Amino acid sequence: MDFAEAALRALTAADPQEKVAAAGEAARLAAGGELSAPEGWPSPPDRPARPAAPKLVSPGDVPRRRLGTPQGKIALLHALAHIEFNAIDLAFDMATRF
């Protein structure tokens, strides 16, 4: 697998574990200096893949949690996981487009 394939796989993987595996493979290739762009670099999808399961809700529809509570700490970690999930997509979208 080359970097372009790993980057595209990260963008098209809806499963978080598959996305992380593809991101790890792309990082390993990049760290090894294997960043050559193949002939006919594949076009990225218009939108990155998303898991089918999560139901999106408005922030106002969930209860407030204080950071000093276990529920608040869980909510913070959950929010950070969503931010990182989007950061992976953004990074690989830029890598495949530019």
Secondary structure, DSSP 8 states (H G I E B T S, - for coil): --HHHHHHHHHH--SHHHHHHHHHHHHHHHHTT-----TT-----SS----SS-----GGGS----TTSHHHHHHHHHHHHHHHHHHHHHHHHHHHH-
